[in-house]
Every structure is written in C-alpha cells, then in structure tokens.
Amino acid sequence: MSDGSEFDDLLEDFPSLKSVAPFVALASDVRWFRALGEDPDSETVRIARDYADALGFPDAEPAFMPDWEDAAAAAENTEFNSPAWEAEEQLRAALTDEVLLAIDPQTLEMVMTHVAQAVTEAIDDAAKEAAEFLRIDDESFVMATSGAAAQAVYQAALVGMAGEEEDHPLSLRFQLFERGRWPIGIIGNSFLIF
C-alpha cells in the first residue's frame, strides 16, 4: 500500500476511516521517548491517573521510574496475562469488532499496514536515539520500547476509527507516549512508567 492515491481512494470509500490520515500525521510527529526517566509534569500525572481509572484500576498509582535498568526489569516482569493486560486486550477486541461493522477485515489490515509503515521508522529511530542519549547498550530495550509504541499506535488508530473519545483508555495510553513516556504497565497498585 505504498500508493498514496490508492489509500486516499480507500479513505473516500469508507467514511469511518476519516480519522486515519490526521492520526498518521500526528503519530509521525510525536516526540517519542523524549522524557524517559525525567520527573513528570502535572499533566502527565493526570493522564496516567485517568488511564488507570478508565482501564478499571483506580487504585493504581502512577510510578515514574528514573532508571532505565528498573524500567527494563519491570517490562520483563510485566505478565501478559495480568488483569490490566487482559483489560487492554478486551478493549482492543471490542474496538476491532466495532471497526469491522463498517469495514471488512482485508481493508482493516491494509489500513493498519499503512499506519505501521508510516510511523515505524520514526519510532525505531527515536528508540535508538533515546538509548544512545541514556547510554543504554541493550538492543532488547530498544525493541521493547519501539514495540510498545507501535502497539499504542495500533490501538489509538482503532480508537479513532471506532469513533471513540480522547478519554478512551487506549487513547490515554497513546497520550503518555505523546508526552515522551513509555507506559510499561500496571502491576499490583502501581502503574509503572518510564
């Protein structure tokens, strides 16, 4: 789907996809990973609290990690079958079902491939730059951060296509990435963020 006009035609055929082009422009311009390890501002803390609350974990306090080794260890220990992970997966599945009421699976796959191609390079470059800046000599750290960001882009694109609001949990998670963070996950009563 490298042909831009083909993609434009697709957007015209499916009005539910009108959010995709502006979202791709936004996601391509995000300052990925620029605030890793820094003290958060009040807006970032508010978004983190709103995310945990909207996901169904109101007792999970945002915990901003200053050290990349701790962040890497937390990411390794985040269980894929944790309650928070399950809640996110249920939201993703519900959004996918909602989008598939308007478009067919092949069209959704084409759109998501386009979205991924449009932002992957920017995310990967930013992850490598962050690793260099923080003197992190660990390829798995770069892969983990860029993989988490790519997932957030996918989820946020679904939010837009489903016509959900900016206070949707998966939109809030993307907003944390927009603010230069890496939201790792909710473990117990802590929402771990680097």
RAGIKA-V233376 format. One record per residue. N is the residue number from 1. OMEGA is omega in whole degrees, -180 to 180 (NA if undefined). BURIAL is + if it has 24 or more other ideal C-beta (glycine too) atoms within 12 Angstrom, else -. Layout:
# RAGIKA-V233376
<<N OMEGA BURIAL> <N OMEGA BURIAL>>
This chain:
# RAGIKA-V233376
<<1 178 +> <2 -180 -> <3 -178 -> <4 -179 -> <5 177 -> <6 179 -> <7 177 +> <8 177 -> <9 179 -> <10 180 +> <11 180 +> <12 -180 -> <13 -176 -> <14 -178 +> <15 180 -> <16 -179 +> <17 -175 +> <18 179 -> <19 -171 +> <20 -176 +> <21 177 +> <22 180 -> <23 179 +> <24 178 +> <25 179 -> <26 -176 +> <27 179 +> <28 -175 +> <29 180 -> <30 176 +> <31 -176 -> <32 169 +> <33 -176 +> <34 -176 -> <35 -179 +> <36 176 +> <37 -179 +> <38 173 -> <39 -178 -> <40 171 +> <41 -174 -> <42 180 -> <43 178 -> <44 178 +> <45 180 -> <46 180 -> <47 179 +> <48 178 +> <49 180 +> <50 179 +> <51 -178 +> <52 180 +> <53 -178 -> <54 179 +> <55 179 +> <56 -180 -> <57 -175 +> <58 -180 -> <59 -179 -> <60 180 +> <61 176 -> <62 178 +> <63 -178 +> <64 -174 +> <65 -178 +> <66 -169 -> <67 -176 -> <68 179 +> <69 177 -> <70 179 -> <71 180 +> <72 179 +> <73 179 -> <74 -180 +> <75 179 +> <76 -176 -> <77 178 -> <78 -176 +> <79 180 -> <80 178 -> <81 178 -> <82 179 +> <83 -180 -> <84 178 +> <85 178 -> <86 -180 -> <87 178 +> <88 180 +> <89 178 -> <90 177 -> <91 179 +> <92 180 +> <93 179 -> <94 178 -> <95 179 +> <96 178 +> <97 -179 -> <98 -180 -> <99 -178 +> <100 171 -> <101 -177 -> <102 -178 +> <103 -180 +> <104 -177 -> <105 -179 -> <106 178 -> <107 178 +> <108 180 +> <109 178 -> <110 -180 +> <111 -178 +> <112 175 +> <113 177 -> <114 180 +> <115 -179 +> <116 -180 +> <117 -176 +> <118 -174 +> <119 -174 +> <120 -177 +> <121 179 -> <122 180 +> <123 -179 +> <124 179 +> <125 -180 -> <126 179 +> <127 178 +> <128 178 +> <129 180 -> <130 179 +> <131 178 +> <132 -178 -> <133 -179 -> <134 -179 +> <135 178 -> <136 179 +> <137 -175 -> <138 -177 -> <139 -179 -> <140 176 -> <141 179 +> <142 -180 +> <143 -179 -> <144 -179 +> <145 -178 +> <146 177 +> <147 179 -> <148 179 +> <149 179 +> <150 177 +> <151 180 +> <152 177 +> <153 180 +> <154 -179 +> <155 -179 +> <156 176 +> <157 177 +> <158 179 +> <159 -180 +> <160 -178 +> <161 179 +> <162 179 +> <163 180 -> <164 -177 +> <165 -179 -> <166 179 -> <167 174 -> <168 -177 +> <169 -178 +> <170 172 +> <171 179 +> <172 178 +> <173 178 +> <174 -180 +> <175 176 +> <176 174 +> <177 178 +> <178 -178 +> <179 174 +> <180 -177 +> <181 170 +> <182 176 +> <183 -173 +> <184 179 +> <185 179 +> <186 177 +> <187 -177 +> <188 180 -> <189 179 -> <190 171 +> <191 -173 +> <192 -176 +> <193 176 +> <194 NA +>>
